[in-house]
Every structure is written in structure tokens, then in C-alpha cells.
Amino acid sequence: MAPTRRGTVILEKDYRISEIDDRLYGAFVEHLGRAIYGGVYEPGHPTADSDCFREDVAELVRELNVPIVRYPGGNFVSGYNWEDGVGPREKRPRRLELAWRTVETNEVGVNEFAQWAKKVNTEVMMAINLGSRGIDAARNLVEYCNHPSGSYYSDLRRSHGFEEPHKFKVWCLGNEMDGPWQIGAKTAYEYGRTALEAAKVMRWVDPSLELVICGSSGSGMPTFAEWEATVLDLTYEHVDYLSLHTYYGNRDDDTPNFLARSLDMDRFIHSVIAICDYIKAKKRSKKTINLSFDEWNVWYHSNEADRRIDPWSIAPPQLEDIYTMEDALLVGSMLMSLMRRADRVKIGCLAQLINVIAPIMTETGGRAWRQTIFYPFMHASLYGRGTALLPIIRADKYDSKDFTDVPYLDAMAVLSREEDELTIFAVNRDLEQSMDLTCELRGFEGFAVQEHIVLEHQDLKAVNTADNPHNVVPHTRGDGVVEDGQVKAKLSKASWNVIRLAKAKS
């Protein structure tokens, strides 16, 4: 039997990173594949409500407690005419959707999505088209969505049956505009100037908006860093957030290297913060730009299948990654990367939410179930709200193909807003050995372990399916306990752990 590793953590109640913005646990729904049609919306489905929204899907979304959902794209938005998706359905046009080479029926548009968002208790993070369109369409959409009445577009909304404005707060100024795959891709200067003018008119319509400017579509882009600096130089005083996107895969089946990729996410965040603060210093500004990590996930399983999809079909099964146990481990670590920089990362969007690289999967006309990655995301969303604490971690490390000094122990802690609950999140990256965790608690007198949740499976390639939806599920048989001011727990090999503590009632 392999020996047990040891990992130690010091948690001091006053070592605080930041209050976590609830929107850190947001998600993303694009008009892509079966995310909308067959996911959110499916007339005739046995669980469809009066608005044709799948109630089985809505229930799973509510289970995740998602505070904000980015919509309608994504690459899709750069060719989208929002006017196509409002008004009587029978008059809405079908369009060739060039980003994903499908046919968009426009059965669901901004009003329907706003309805759905209310039903699942979330807010809409609206994206505007700065690819094929520009500032005029942007200001008109804000007027349609947010202005109460008495103008052309607000009254048009009311004529469509929506008397009250939607009051969307957060708006994305386009999507991945540096990418050559993007409709209307631009240089940093071209995009920065367009985004600046869009931001101005949008805020003139509604001064309360929070605006997200496009950063690079990935840290591997040849213009990364220069793009961010140029765009921020042009827009700094007119926007609130800069976006980051990243996806990871395990194409070469190197699990130790794959599980280390959250270190790349940490470095990416650190680099973008540095660029933001450079522009702040350059401009002698008192304003701080925060980050919106509005696309992140594991994405690679479906690449080959996507190449075989016939073009110009309606809602084909695109980007339908079937997630494994090891994917759930990396998603857990990526969530902790976001928590670690909660001082600057204020919005996060798991991409995506339903069917398309998603924690929730469905059969069109049939069942819905939770993928493996559903569970760490749910745990973080439910128990990761409050104040992020700075853990002092000591653990053995390993080297992999792309990374050196990878800690076997990845951990974060969150103190509830009422300061009567403490949650420790931990991943044991060791594929062979369990780990004895010792967490020294400073300033947490009277706290006791209430629950130790564990997600583990002997097969790291194990998945959940419609026929076997409970193959990879968490259990509460973890042995975490508080002894002499220390949390002691055994972390199984290759496991995601949530140790929940509460202060005894006086």
C-alpha cells in the first residue's frame, strides 16, 4: 500500500483576501448547439411549462444557484441581429448562423430569455454585437431592454407584451474581437475605438450599466497583453471590467499535467491584473478595473464529433463534452483560482450551462442529468459565498510536462457573511496516495465540522450518462473533524473535498 502524504494549512480569520462577489459563480448560455433549443426551451417536452421552458432543466439550474448568465454569445453574438428575436414568433426570420454554421430559428430572443432567467432566479449579462454591427444597434438594444417607456424602442418592447423594462445591469461589449474566427474581428485599436463609442451611448441611455470590455480570447494569442493594454488605454474611464477566457483539455492523456493547468489560470489572472494596473498608473487614474472571467471550463472531448456535423442544421449536438471524474477535479481547482483573486475577479461564467460544454445534459424530448463537473460548481456556488481567506499551504510538490512545483494539495477557504460558517475546499492531485490534511484554525474558536463532502471515483475516466446518472456523485462519508483547534481529515487520492464547519450556537 502506498504511504499517505501530508498537507498542512494555516487559516487565520484576519487573513482576508476579499469579499466574494456572488457573480463569481455565474454561467453562460449561447445560441449554440442544444443549449437553447432542447436545453432551455423545448415545446412539447413532458416537463415544458406554459412558456415551453423545460422545467427539469430549470430545476437543475436552480440547484446550482447561478446568480448571473451571460447571453446570447459567444461567437454567435458577432453576427446577431437582436431584432430578429423579438415580436410575434411567426414573423421572426430564420437566419444562416455563420459562427457555428447552423440555422437560427429565432424562436427564443431577448424577451424569452429574460422570462427564463426570472424563473431560474438569475440575472442576465447581456452581450452586444460589435462584429457585424456597432454603436447604433447597441444603444437601441439598451433602450429596448432597459428604458421604461415613452420612446420608440421601449414602446416596441411594451407592444411585444413586456410592459416593465428588463433592467439588465451588466453588458459585454462584444466577444473575442481579437480572434480571426470572429465575425467582424478587429485590431485592438479598431475594437477599442468602437467599444468606447458604444460604451458612451449605452451609458447615455442608462447610466447605471456595468460594462465589460473584451480582453484577449486566450493568453496564447500572439497579441496577448498588447491587446489588453491598447484596448484599456482607449476605454479605461468608460468600462468596469476586462474579460478573460480560457479552456483546458487533456488531449495527450497526461493527467498530472492536466490537473496542474489551474496554475496557468492563476498566472493568467495575475498577468491581466498587472496590465490593468499598468494602464491605471499610466493614466494616473483613481479607478480600478476589475476582471470578468466570463468563459472558463474544460473543453476538448467533443472536438472530433463536431467536425462530423452537417452544416446548416437546426440545434445540432455541438460541443457536447461528456465530462470525467478528472475533469471535475480540474474544474474544482479552477473555481479555487477564481476565489484566490476575488479581490479583482468579480464575475465568472462557467461556459456553458446546458448541453454545450456544460454541467447539465439533456436528451431532446427525454431526460436531464448532472455531469461530473456539476458537483464542484454547485458546492462552490452554495458554500463559497462570503469572504475569501488566504490559506498558508505546505505540501509536497511534483513536476509535470508543462509545470514545475505543482502542489499535490490545492485548497481555499471561505468565511460566510455572518462569520458563523467556514468552508474549506480542497483537491488532492495525487493519483496514487491519500493525504492527511491538518488545518490549523486561528480565530475560529467553537467551530466544528458539520459535513465533509467528497467527490471521488476509482476510475478517473468515469462519467455520468442518462442511463447511469449517479455513477460519479459526491458522498458525505469524509472523516473531517476538529481536534485541539485543528481540522484533521484524510483526503482520498484524486478527490474533491468540501469540509463545512459551523460555530456552535451560544
Summary of the structure (lengths in Angstrom):
residues: 506
radius of gyration: 22.8
end to end distance: 44.6
largest distance: 74.7
contacts: 1827
relative contact order: 0.16
helix: 28%
strand: 28%
